[in-house]
């Protein structure tokens, strides 16, 4: 395998077996994804609207949904050694459909960018009350992050090394400080402090909070050595993140009788906590904007054959996200998660149905896997897939019974299988695949021990 392929993290090729890693290290990365400020906010949102028992059940059911999706999609990624963007081309979406998936992920990340910017704006307003309105802080913070992503990439890793440990310290300190002033039994047996939501709605909110990460799980699991490793890392990483961080947010919402993360932190550890929230949000938001920019650039390049300038695109999207924050997107946090919870599961449903049942392009993957290459061509677009994706998301959103993420997932699988049996799953056009410089030779694989 050439240095070029290694340096590019196998962006356009299958992962070399020699580059696969132990499952525990990947599980730590998965836990890092879940143990974020957004998960703390999600737990507080549940705790404000549910009893502790109901919130625990919603976290349990939501985690099961996420882990099932992650494991199935992750096993496909592990077997093929392909990242999500490449895998989607031969699992029902085609080249343009795969770029649409990237665009959808990018749009969701801009939503997260706005939400995180709004949280920091409230923190800044609490630190310096009356200096300027919260919407102005939203714009300033969002544009500051935009400037960092556009011109200051070098400092992003340094910032992460400081802010991630500080955030975990914040959670521990908040829980200990706040819960020390309350009766623990009362917190877990008391009623919801705010307007209530059902367990099914709460489950949808939990699933929506991490569903984008579940869809792109192949980006991570392609480095796993076995299917068992995929399952182990998913269960350990997601379960710890959901319950440790999520339940901490639930308890603090009950203790503070609020779903406002800034109010909760203020009541527990004061202004030091607000400063840590701001820095932690800054670290999360630079990657939200960076990944969203890459998704849009890739979509425009694939769909319209035009190359956007990354810095210009970053500035435009940063302004859009900052305006969303100023306009009050934080107030729509629950609705935002509900939309994510029905829009993204159909992507997994289609990929799984194509790979394991319909198998319209499975043969091309099977035929090139032994040589470590990619299929020479991919379908340009698969119209049936786009229709099924949209229809399944709408059904999940508007049908009021059951668990919305599960409903949209199952509907997409059923519709895709039916369309496949009827011969409606067909690609229009053909796109030549760019091969990596040196494919992995079939004759020299490294044995993959199971851990």
Secondary structure per residue as TSV (DSSP state, phi and psi in degrees):
chain	resnum	aa	ss	phi	psi
A	1	X	-	360.0	133.4
A	2	X	-	-75.8	159.3
A	3	X	H	-62.2	-34.5
A	4	X	H	-60.9	-45.0
A	5	X	H	-63.6	-42.4
A	6	X	H	-62.8	-44.7
A	7	X	H	-63.5	-30.8
A	8	X	T	-90.9	10.0
A	9	X	T	56.7	35.1
A	10	X	T	56.6	41.0
A	11	X	T	-63.8	-31.6
A	12	X	T	-122.9	27.3
A	13	X	S	-151.9	172.7
A	14	X	-	-77.3	149.3
A	15	X	-	-70.3	132.1
A	16	X	-	-66.6	130.3
A	17	X	G	-51.4	-31.7
A	18	X	G	-69.4	-16.0
A	19	X	G	-94.6	-1.4
A	20	X	-	-69.4	155.5
A	21	X	-	-127.2	164.4
A	22	X	-	-66.6	143.9
A	23	X	H	-64.5	-31.2
A	24	X	H	-66.9	-39.8
A	25	X	H	-61.6	-37.5
A	26	X	H	-71.5	-35.1
A	27	X	H	-61.7	-36.8
A	28	X	H	-62.6	-41.2
A	29	X	H	-63.8	-40.3
A	30	X	H	-62.9	-42.9
A	31	X	H	-61.2	-38.0
A	32	X	H	-61.7	-34.6
A	33	X	H	-66.3	-40.1
A	34	X	H	-80.2	-34.6
A	35	X	S	-83.6	68.1
A	36	X	S	-125.5	171.0
A	37	X	H	-57.9	-36.6
A	38	X	H	-62.2	-35.4
A	39	X	H	-71.2	-35.8
A	40	X	H	-62.6	-43.2
A	41	X	H	-64.7	-40.3
A	42	X	H	-61.5	-44.6
A	43	X	H	-61.5	-41.1
A	44	X	H	-64.7	-37.3
A	45	X	H	-63.1	-43.8
A	46	X	H	-65.3	-46.3
A	47	X	H	-61.8	-32.8
A	48	X	H	-71.0	-27.3
A	49	X	H	-113.5	2.6
A	50	X	S	-142.3	157.6
A	51	X	-	-70.6	166.3
A	52	X	H	-60.4	-43.2
A	53	X	H	-62.4	-42.9
A	54	X	H	-65.4	-41.9
A	55	X	H	-64.6	-40.0
A	56	X	H	-60.5	-44.6
A	57	X	H	-64.7	-40.4
A	58	X	H	-63.8	-42.0
A	59	X	H	-64.1	-38.9
A	60	X	H	-65.1	-50.9
A	61	X	H	-65.6	-42.3
A	62	X	H	-62.8	-39.2
A	63	X	H	-66.2	-39.9
A	64	X	H	-61.6	-44.9
A	65	X	H	-59.1	-48.5
A	66	X	H	-62.5	-43.2
A	67	X	H	-68.9	-36.2
A	68	X	H	-63.7	-46.1
A	69	X	H	-62.0	-46.5
A	70	X	H	-61.5	-41.6
A	71	X	H	-67.2	-45.3
A	72	X	H	-68.8	-49.9
A	73	X	H	-65.5	-37.6
A	74	X	H	-65.2	-36.3
A	75	X	H	-65.8	-38.1
A	76	X	H	-61.2	-47.2
A	77	X	H	-61.6	-38.8
A	78	X	H	-66.1	-43.4
A	79	X	H	-66.2	-41.5
A	80	X	H	-87.6	-20.1
A	81	X	T	68.1	29.9
A	82	X	-	-118.3	145.3
A	83	X	-	-74.9	169.1
A	84	X	H	-60.7	-43.8
A	85	X	H	-60.7	-41.8
A	86	X	H	-73.7	-44.4
A	87	X	H	-59.9	-39.0
A	88	X	H	-62.2	-26.0
A	89	X	I	-62.1	-33.9
A	90	X	I	-112.9	15.5
A	91	X	I	-123.8	43.6
A	92	X	I	107.8	-15.9
A	93	X	I	-102.1	-27.4
A	94	X	H	72.0	179.0
A	95	X	H	-65.5	-48.7
A	96	X	H	-69.2	-40.3
A	97	X	H	-60.7	-40.4
A	98	X	H	-64.0	-37.9
A	99	X	H	-69.1	-30.9
A	100	X	H	-66.1	-37.7
A	101	X	H	-60.4	-45.1
A	102	X	H	-60.8	-38.9
A	103	X	H	-64.8	-43.0
A	104	X	H	-61.5	-41.6
A	105	X	H	-62.8	-42.2
A	106	X	H	-61.2	-41.7
A	107	X	H	-63.7	-42.5
A	108	X	H	-62.9	-36.7
A	109	X	H	-68.9	-32.1
A	110	X	H	-67.0	-36.1
A	111	X	H	-61.1	-44.5
A	112	X	H	-63.0	-38.1
A	113	X	H	-57.6	-45.8
A	114	X	H	-64.8	-41.6
A	115	X	H	-64.4	-46.1
A	116	X	H	-65.4	-38.4
A	117	X	H	-63.2	-38.6
A	118	X	H	-66.6	-37.7
A	119	X	H	-61.2	-46.4
A	120	X	H	-65.8	-34.4
A	121	X	H	-62.2	-41.7
A	122	X	H	-64.5	-37.0
A	123	X	H	-64.2	-44.5
A	124	X	H	-64.3	-37.3
A	125	X	H	-66.4	-35.7
A	126	X	H	-71.2	-34.9
A	127	X	H	-70.3	-38.8
A	128	X	T	-130.9	69.9
A	129	X	T	-62.5	137.5
A	130	X	T	84.4	-8.2
A	131	X	S	-66.2	-45.8
A	132	X	S	-159.5	160.1
A	133	X	-	-65.6	159.2
A	134	X	H	-61.0	-34.7
A	135	X	H	-65.1	-33.2
A	136	X	H	-69.8	-40.0
A	137	X	H	-60.1	-38.6
A	138	X	H	-58.4	-45.8
A	139	X	H	-65.2	-44.0
A	140	X	H	-64.0	-47.1
A	141	X	H	-64.7	-45.5
A	142	X	H	-61.5	-41.2
A	143	X	H	-71.5	-30.9
A	144	X	H	-65.5	-43.0
A	145	X	H	-64.0	-39.9
A	146	X	H	-58.4	-42.7
A	147	X	H	-64.4	-38.5
A	148	X	H	-64.2	-45.5
A	149	X	H	-67.7	-38.2
A	150	X	H	-73.9	-36.5
A	151	X	H	-127.2	-10.9
A	152	X	-	-126.8	46.8
A	153	X	T	-62.5	-29.3
A	154	X	T	-60.4	-33.0
A	155	X	H	-84.6	-3.9
A	156	X	H	-64.8	-43.1
A	157	X	H	-68.4	-40.9
A	158	X	H	-59.2	-42.0
A	159	X	H	-63.7	-40.4
A	160	X	H	-62.3	-40.9
A	161	X	H	-61.6	-25.3
A	162	X	H	-91.4	-46.9
A	163	X	H	-75.9	-33.4
A	164	X	H	-64.6	-49.8
A	165	X	H	-61.6	-37.2
A	166	X	H	-62.0	-37.9
A	167	X	H	-65.6	-43.6
A	168	X	H	-63.3	-36.7
A	169	X	H	-64.3	-40.1
A	170	X	H	-57.6	-46.9
A	171	X	H	-61.0	-48.4
A	172	X	H	-61.6	-44.7
A	173	X	H	-64.4	-43.3
A	174	X	H	-60.7	-46.9
A	175	X	H	-62.3	-49.1
A	176	X	H	-64.4	-45.5
A	177	X	H	-65.6	-43.8
A	178	X	H	-77.0	-42.9
A	179	X	H	-71.7	-22.0
A	180	X	T	-63.7	-21.1
A	181	X	T	-98.4	8.0
A	182	X	S	-134.2	158.1
A	183	X	-	-80.7	118.5
A	184	X	H	-61.0	-39.1
A	185	X	H	-63.1	-40.2
A	186	X	H	-64.6	-36.7
A	187	X	H	-64.7	-38.9
A	188	X	H	-88.7	-9.2
A	189	X	H	-113.5	-10.1
A	190	X	S	-76.0	167.5
A	191	X	-	-75.7	169.3
A	192	X	-	-66.9	135.1
A	193	X	S	-66.7	-28.9
A	194	X	S	-121.2	-166.5
A	195	X	S	-58.4	135.8
A	196	X	-	-85.8	154.0
A	197	X	-	-127.1	160.2
A	198	X	-	-79.2	165.0
A	199	X	H	-62.2	-37.5
A	200	X	H	-65.0	-42.3
A	201	X	H	-64.5	-41.0
A	202	X	H	-63.3	-38.4
A	203	X	H	-62.1	-41.9
A	204	X	H	-62.9	-37.4
A	205	X	H	-65.5	-43.6
A	206	X	H	-61.9	-47.2
A	207	X	H	-62.2	-40.9
A	208	X	H	-64.7	-28.1
A	209	X	H	-66.9	-24.9
A	210	X	H	-130.9	11.4
A	211	X	H	-66.9	-33.6
A	212	X	H	-63.2	-42.5
A	213	X	H	-62.7	-33.6
A	214	X	H	-67.5	-39.5
A	215	X	H	-66.9	-37.1
A	216	X	T	-96.1	22.9
A	217	X	T	-64.6	-23.8
A	218	X	H	-61.5	-27.1
A	219	X	H	-57.0	-30.9
A	220	X	H	-95.4	-46.3
A	221	X	H	-74.0	-13.2
A	222	X	T	-63.1	-17.2
A	223	X	T	-92.6	0.6
A	224	X	-	-78.3	155.6
A	225	X	S	-90.2	-21.9
A	226	X	S	-155.5	166.3
A	227	X	H	-63.6	-38.5
A	228	X	H	-61.4	-36.5
A	229	X	H	-63.8	-38.1
A	230	X	H	-59.5	-46.2
A	231	X	H	-65.3	-46.3
A	232	X	H	-61.2	-48.1
A	233	X	H	-66.5	-34.5
A	234	X	H	-68.5	-48.8
A	235	X	H	-63.0	-44.4
A	236	X	H	-68.4	-51.4
A	237	X	H	-64.9	-47.0
A	238	X	H	-73.5	-44.7
A	239	X	H	-60.6	-45.7
A	240	X	H	-61.7	-45.7
A	241	X	I	-64.4	-46.9
A	242	X	I	-63.5	-45.3
A	243	X	I	-85.4	-38.5
A	244	X	I	-68.2	-53.3
A	245	X	I	-77.2	-45.2
A	246	X	H	-61.9	-49.2
A	247	X	H	-68.6	-29.2
A	248	X	H	-61.6	-43.3
A	249	X	H	-63.7	-38.5
A	250	X	H	-61.7	-49.7
A	251	X	H	-62.5	-41.3
A	252	X	H	-68.4	-34.3
A	253	X	H	-64.6	-39.1
A	254	X	H	-67.3	-41.5
A	255	X	H	-66.8	-41.9
A	256	X	H	-90.4	-5.9
A	257	X	T	53.0	43.5
A	258	X	-	-153.6	150.0
A	259	X	-	-102.7	3.3
A	260	X	-	-83.7	112.8
A	261	X	H	-62.6	-33.2
A	262	X	H	-68.4	-42.4
A	263	X	H	-63.8	-37.5
A	264	X	H	-65.1	-47.0
A	265	X	H	-66.3	-39.1
A	266	X	H	-61.3	-40.8
A	267	X	H	-71.8	-20.8
A	268	X	H	-98.8	-54.0
A	269	X	H	-130.0	11.3
A	270	X	H	68.9	-148.7
A	271	X	H	-68.4	-28.6
A	272	X	H	-61.0	-41.5
A	273	X	H	-62.6	-37.9
A	274	X	H	-64.4	-39.4
A	275	X	H	-63.7	-41.3
A	276	X	H	-66.4	-38.9
A	277	X	H	-60.1	-42.2
A	278	X	H	-62.7	-47.1
A	279	X	H	-68.1	-37.4
A	280	X	H	-65.0	-40.7
A	281	X	H	-65.0	-38.4
A	282	X	H	-58.4	-43.5
A	283	X	H	-66.3	-40.6
A	284	X	H	-67.6	-40.8
A	285	X	H	-72.5	-28.5
A	286	X	H	-64.4	-37.9
A	287	X	H	-74.6	-32.7
A	288	X	H	-56.4	-48.2
A	289	X	H	-70.4	-42.1
A	290	X	H	-61.1	-48.1
A	291	X	H	-68.4	-36.8
A	292	X	H	-62.9	-40.9
A	293	X	H	-62.2	-45.5
A	294	X	H	-62.4	-38.2
A	295	X	H	-63.2	-43.6
A	296	X	H	-69.0	-42.4
A	297	X	H	-60.0	-43.4
A	298	X	H	-64.6	-41.5
A	299	X	H	-63.3	-48.0
A	300	X	H	-63.5	-38.9
A	301	X	H	-64.8	-42.9
A	302	X	H	-75.3	-46.3
A	303	X	H	-78.8	-34.3
A	304	X	H	-121.8	0.6
A	305	X	-	57.3	39.0
A	306	X	-	-126.9	137.5
A	307	X	-	-100.7	116.5
A	308	X	-	-85.8	149.1
A	309	X	-	-77.7	127.2
A	310	X	H	-61.0	-44.1
A	311	X	H	-64.3	-44.3
A	312	X	H	-61.4	-43.6
A	313	X	H	-63.9	-39.2
A	314	X	H	-59.7	-44.5
A	315	X	H	-64.2	-44.6
A	316	X	H	-61.5	-48.9
A	317	X	H	-67.0	-35.5
A	318	X	H	-62.2	-40.3
A	319	X	H	-64.8	-43.4
A	320	X	H	-60.3	-46.7
A	321	X	H	-64.0	-38.1
A	322	X	H	-65.8	-39.3
A	323	X	H	-65.5	-40.6
A	324	X	H	-59.6	-41.5
A	325	X	H	-63.1	-45.5
A	326	X	H	-65.2	-30.1
A	327	X	H	-80.0	-7.5
A	328	X	T	100.6	31.7
A	329	X	G	-63.9	-25.0
A	330	X	G	-60.3	-31.2
A	331	X	G	-69.7	-15.0
A	332	X	G	-106.4	22.1
A	333	X	H	-57.6	-47.4
A	334	X	H	-62.3	-45.8
A	335	X	H	-63.9	-36.9
A	336	X	H	-60.3	-45.1
A	337	X	H	-67.6	-35.2
A	338	X	H	-63.2	-42.6
A	339	X	H	-64.1	-45.3
A	340	X	H	-59.7	-36.8
A	341	X	H	-68.3	-16.5
A	342	X	H	-112.0	-21.2
A	343	X	H	-81.5	-30.4
A	344	X	S	-97.0	-31.5
A	345	X	H	-54.7	-36.0
A	346	X	H	-59.9	-27.4
A	347	X	H	-61.4	-47.3
A	348	X	H	-65.3	-40.6
A	349	X	H	-59.8	-43.0
A	350	X	H	-66.8	-44.4
A	351	X	H	-61.8	-43.9
A	352	X	H	-67.4	-43.9
A	353	X	H	-62.7	-39.5
A	354	X	I	-68.4	-46.4
A	355	X	I	-70.1	-39.9
A	356	X	I	-101.5	-21.4
A	357	X	I	-119.1	-62.1
A	358	X	I	-70.9	-47.3
A	359	X	-	58.0	38.6
A	360	X	T	-64.0	-37.7
A	361	X	T	-119.0	9.5
A	362	X	H	-62.2	-38.9
A	363	X	H	-59.2	-35.2
A	364	X	H	-68.3	-36.7
A	365	X	H	-69.4	-44.7
A	366	X	H	-61.6	-38.1
A	367	X	H	-70.8	-26.6
A	368	X	H	-102.9	-12.6
A	369	X	H	-60.9	-45.2
A	370	X	T	-58.2	-32.7
A	371	X	T	-87.4	-5.4
A	372	X	T	72.8	20.0
A	373	X	-	-105.7	177.5
A	374	X	-	-101.6	155.3
A	375	X	-	-54.3	144.1
A	376	X	S	-66.7	-28.9
A	377	X	E	-136.1	161.4
A	378	X	E	-133.2	150.7
A	379	X	E	-61.7	141.4
A	380	X	E	-67.9	-48.7
A	381	X	E	-153.1	147.4
A	382	X	-	-120.6	95.1
A	383	X	H	-56.3	-40.3
A	384	X	H	-58.6	-37.0
A	385	X	H	-63.9	-43.9
A	386	X	H	-62.9	-41.6
A	387	X	H	-64.7	-44.9
A	388	X	H	-64.3	-41.3
A	389	X	H	-58.7	-50.4
A	390	X	H	-65.0	-44.5
A	391	X	H	-63.8	-41.4
A	392	X	H	-66.1	-40.5
A	393	X	H	-64.3	-41.9
A	394	X	H	-66.1	-40.2
A	395	X	H	-63.9	-44.0
A	396	X	H	-61.3	-33.5
A	397	X	H	-78.8	-42.5
A	398	X	H	-92.9	-24.1
A	399	X	-	-76.4	130.7
A	400	X	-	-97.3	0.1
A	401	X	S	-108.3	156.6
A	402	X	S	79.6	-167.4
A	403	X	-	-100.0	113.4
A	404	X	H	-52.0	-46.7
A	405	X	H	-60.8	-39.3
A	406	X	H	-66.8	-41.7
A	407	X	H	-61.1	-48.9
A	408	X	H	-66.5	-34.5
A	409	X	H	-64.9	-49.8
A	410	X	H	-65.3	-42.7
A	411	X	H	-60.3	-42.8
A	412	X	H	-63.5	-40.1
A	413	X	H	-65.3	-45.5
A	414	X	H	-63.9	-46.7
A	415	X	H	-63.3	-40.4
A	416	X	H	-67.6	-40.8
A	417	X	H	-64.2	-43.1
A	418	X	H	-61.9	-46.4
A	419	X	H	-60.8	-38.3
A	420	X	H	-65.0	-43.2
A	421	X	H	-66.3	-31.0
A	422	X	T	-84.1	-3.2
A	423	X	T	80.6	18.1
A	424	X	-	-87.9	-13.8
A	425	X	-	-84.1	95.0
A	426	X	-	-137.3	141.3
A	427	X	-	-86.2	145.4
A	428	X	E	-111.6	121.3
A	429	X	E	81.5	169.6
A	430	X	E	-142.0	137.0
A	431	X	E	-118.1	129.9
A	432	X	E	-73.3	136.5
A	433	X	-	-87.3	132.8
A	434	X	-	-80.8	120.6
A	435	X	-	-89.0	147.5
A	436	X	-	-65.1	162.9
A	437	X	S	-58.4	-44.2
A	438	X	S	-134.6	109.9
A	439	X	-	-68.4	161.8
A	440	X	-	-77.0	126.3
A	441	X	-	-72.1	138.6
A	442	X	G	-70.3	-23.9
A	443	X	G	-83.0	-6.8
A	444	X	G	-128.4	43.9
A	445	X	-	-74.2	150.3
A	446	X	-	-89.9	131.5
A	447	X	-	-56.4	141.5
A	448	X	-	-109.7	96.0
A	449	X	-	-68.4	149.4
A	450	X	-	-94.5	132.0
A	451	X	-	-113.7	360.0
